[in-house]
Amino acid sequence: MACAQSSSKPISQVTTEEISNVVLLDVRTPQEYSAGHLNGAVNMDWLSGNFDSMVKPLDKNETIYVYCKLGGRSAKAQARLKELGFTKVVNLEGGYDAWSAKK
């Protein structure tokens, strides 16, 4: 992962190759997921009401990448995962729309 420093905050960039062997959570609805998702992604719907129980089996020390359609839900999921004790959570900026265009 490349990291550059800007005047206000660090900017992280992740390539599609770097996300091929990690925990990749698609936090969109099952309908959105079935219409298309990133390879290897597991669907855990943020809006389902049982997100906490769905992520419970995951390793809290493993890097987890989260995405939704554009980035709003995944930012909320990222914050919740951190509240639950997950130590390395990355929100894929731009969501599915941006990352599916990189294929």
N, C-alpha and C positions, 0 to 999 in steps of 0.2 A: 504494500500500500504506500503510495507516494503521499507526502505531506508537505505542504508549502505554507509559509507564514504570510499573512496579509497584515494590513495595518490594524485591523480590528479583531480578527480571530483566525485560528488555524483552519485551513481548507484541506479536507481529506478527499482523495480520489481513489476509487476502487475499480479495477477492471473486471470485465465479465469472467475472465479466467480465474480471478481471485475468489469469486463467489461460487465457483463450481463445486468445491469440496467443503462447504460449511453448512451450518444450520440456516436455512433460508425460510422465513415465515412470510406467507402471504396473508395479510390480515383483512383482506376484502371478503365479501360475502361468497358463499359457495357458488352462486350464480355467476358472479364476476370471475371467480377462479376457473369454473368450467368453461367459460368463454375464451380463456387463454391465461397462461401463467408462465413464470420463468422456470426453466428446467430445474428439477430437484426441489422445488418449493413445496412446503407443506401448508395447507390451508388451515388457519386458526382464526376464525372470524372475530374481529374486534367487537362487532356489534351484537354478538350472540348472547351476551350476558353471563357466559361462563368461561371467558378468556383466561382468568386466573387458573382455573382447574385444568384447562387444556395445556397450559405451558408448564404446569407443575412437574411433569416427568423430565423436562429438559435440564441439562447440566448447567448450573448457574455460573460456571467458570468458562464455559465454551463461548466463542464468539458467535453471536446471533445477528443475522441481518434481517431487517424487517422492511416490508414495503406494502403499499396499497396502490390506489390508482394514481394519485398525484403527490402524496406525502403527508397529508393531514392526519389520517387515522394512524398511519405508521409512526408518526411523531408521538401521538398519544400512547400507542402501544409501547414504544421505546421507553417513554417516561414511566409507564406502569411496570415494565419489566425491571427497570432499575429500582423502583420502589420495592419490588418483590425480591431483590437481592441479586439479580443478574448483573455481572460485572462488566461484560463487554457486549454492548448492544449498539448496532449501527443502523441508522435509518438510511435507506437507499434514496437519496435525494432525487426528486422528480417522479418517484414511484414507477409503477408498471409501464406507464406510457413512455417515460424516458428510457427505461432499461430495455424494454422490448424493441425499441427502435435501434438499439446498439447491436442487435443480433447480426 
